[in-house]
């Protein structure tokens, strides 16, 4: 029963502060316990992930509010950050566009085999990792 209270407490803390170390400290548990509970219970791990996502959303909302306040105060760095993040004219990305004129070549059987092998290996790396416990 006590363990369930601690689990509920850490979930609540993660919703408010999505930093595991700080949330564990406030909930009165060790990080080792938190990670052990995650490994033992898929349900707890999912609840923790949802709580962290909720907490991050709250922090993001607060940060955006602060950024807009700084923009209203004519803070140049805030203005710059907003424009770089929200307007393509001001972002730091470099776009390269190229038009290649090369006749279409057919792949050799060796090239086809290499591509098939690469695709097979790539699909193997995308399989979910199973818990070894």
Order of alpha helices (4+ residues) and beta strands (2+ residues): alpha-alpha-alpha-alpha-alpha-alpha
